[in-house]
Amino acid sequence: MNVQLPDGSNVEMPENSTALSLAEKIGPRLAKAAVAAKVNGQTVDLRTPLHDGDQVAILTFDSEEGREVFRHSASHLMASAIQKVRPDAKFAIGPAIEEGFYYDIDVEPALTEEDLGKIEKEMSRIVQADDRFVRKEMGKQEAIDYFKARGQQYKVELLEGLEDGAITFYENGEFIDLCRGPHVPSTGVIKAFKLLSLAGAYWRGDSNRPMLQRVYGTAFPKKADLDDYLTRLAEAEKRDHRKLGKQLDLFSFHEEGPGFPFFHPKGMVVLNALIDFWREEHRRRGYGELRTPIILERGLWEQSGHWDHYKDNMYFTKIDDRDFAVKPMNCPGGILVYKSRMRSYRDLPLRWAELGTVHRHEKSGVLHGLSRVRMFTQDDAHLFMTESQIQDEVIGIIDFVGYVYGIFGLEYSIELSTRPEKSIGTDEMWEVATLSLRNALEAKGLPFKINEGDGAFYGPKIDFHVRDCLRRSWQCATIQLDFAMPEKFEMEYIGQDGHAHRPVMVHRVIYGAIERFLGILIEHFAGAFPVWLAPVQAIVIPVGDTFADYARDVYARLFDSGLRVEMDLSDETLKYKIRQAQTQQVPYMLVVGERERDAGTVAVRHRRQGDLGSMPLDEFISRIRREINDKTRD
């Protein structure tokens, strides 16, 4: 028989060959690295038999699908070890996640950090045993009876929600789990792993259901890769924006406003610098700026579709016996501004930006620093255009996003997200909208992935996932193309033919949420913001009280030139003052003593580069001004 490889070439194989035997024929290195296969578009075990004409790709850990199979297998490895250490444990679900895996379990008493070491030791024993992952099938009732007899009520509940028919299971050693698979061939493939943490998680995400214990871990084929990951994890902990936010006096959270960030003066400096940059770049690109109310009548949200699709995440109030909602999104306000007068085709495209503060009722369990809050500011924009203008406008936004992320040194990848199950609008609208976004990406020659079913309820979208210096991914910018809202709100413009036509609407953010973007930048820069963003750009440090007057003169010159400057006249030692300034990530420390006073200079220290020597004050001001204007990064 013949099978086809991803490059289009054909390989002749004996009858009853498996995906693994194909990998072995291609080469021993590939066979050793293989974790699963994709046959005719479906991910399967390596032992899966092949048939004449199959299209086959061998998956390794280097592919996203391969990593998912590998780490899902690691979650089963961990669960089998937990079963050995704590035979009374009840198992819920154990999926792979982006950089690891977890398993939710119900066990009394709860696992402790000390137990993780015991589980890891048992995992190592199971890896040494090299137990095969064996796929099995049972009838639904047989499966229910099997798990009921073992007191595994969470598996029973999952089974009861499945349709009748054959149910697949995977067995490794003494552990058997309800699972679609696929899995790696055996436990011995999982060479390097680490259990990371314990957390709480409600069964099926429902706060009315039992609280389970979630055990997190990660796994790699090689120990060197695991060590690299653990190093990055330790670095991420040092860069945690919640810790640095407190250390740098940027923001805080309080019980009186759970999920609502309080920004301190230094935090506001950074936010305002981000906003000033945002405003100037929008002005250059022909955007006008809007400001719309935070509270709007319920009927508007019913008309927009948010009431049906988003009300569980909204806050409500009454005014003069009428129902109002606190806005979770800015778009309906922009639509009302559009409809405030008749528009002509000559007005289009209209580009309107809004720094809109929105509120969303997030559950307390998902709140996390600035990354997940209940109040935030979207750097929103809504563009209104004709259908013929879509491609140029979307390309303009793509270029805008690329420019902004380049300023911060953020790399990114792109996804095109398509129609979700719950949506509004016709099939034709969605088809045209999705094709329009695809065409814009292809015209730019940008690589992108399709993310099926993850579009907004009113239209498909392009999502930008930025990668910080630790290679972590964050979804920030989005471009959402919307034919549905203009229809729902009966928006119109008068065309060249003198008749009324529907505009097309684009919803767009670049930072995403400014607060969340700030959190990303804090961790990306480890609190050491570029000079143009730094809350304090320079600090003047006299070597003793005798030189305090000269320090004040230097401070005044810097302040009058528009720099954000501080002065340390405390009684502490020079060494301590410099260390404190470095802890606060101040870019420049200007030390002044007798020599500097007599020569009218400053001794310049940089937080990263150290001692830069003495220079005239005017020269330093020119230097730092150039860095600010060019938005230079260290």
ABEGO torsion letter per residue (X at the ends): XBBBBAAGBBBBBBBGBBAAAAAAAAEAAAAAABABBBBGGBBBBAABBBBBGBBBBBBBAABAAAAAAAAAAAAAAAAAAAAAABAABBBBBBBBBAAEBBBBBBBOBBBBAAAAAAAAAAAAAAAAAGBBBBBBBBBAAAAAAAAAAAGBAAAAAAAAABBBEBBBBBBBEABBBBBAOBBBABAAABABBBBABBBBBBBGGBAABBBBBBBBBBBBABAAAAAAAAAAAAAAAAABAAAAAAAAGABBBBAABBGBBBBBAAAAAAAAAAAAAAAAAAAAAGBBBBBBBABBBAAAAAAAGAAAAAAAABBBBBBGGBBBBBBABAAAAAAAAAAABBBBAAAOBBBBBBBBBBBBBBBAAABBEAABBABBBBBBBBBBBBAAAAAAAAAAAAAAAAAAAAAAGBBBBBBBBBBBABBBEBAAAAAAAAAAAAAAAAAAGBBBBBBBGABBAAEBBBBBBBBBAAGBBBBBBBBBBBAAAAAAAGBBBBBAAGBBBBBBBBBBBAAEBAAAAAAAAAAAAGGBBBAAABABABBBBBABAAAAAAAAAAAAAAAAAGBBBBBBABABBAAAAAAAAAAAGBABBBBBBAAAAAAGBBBBBBAAAEBAEBBBAAAAAAAAAAAAAAGBBX
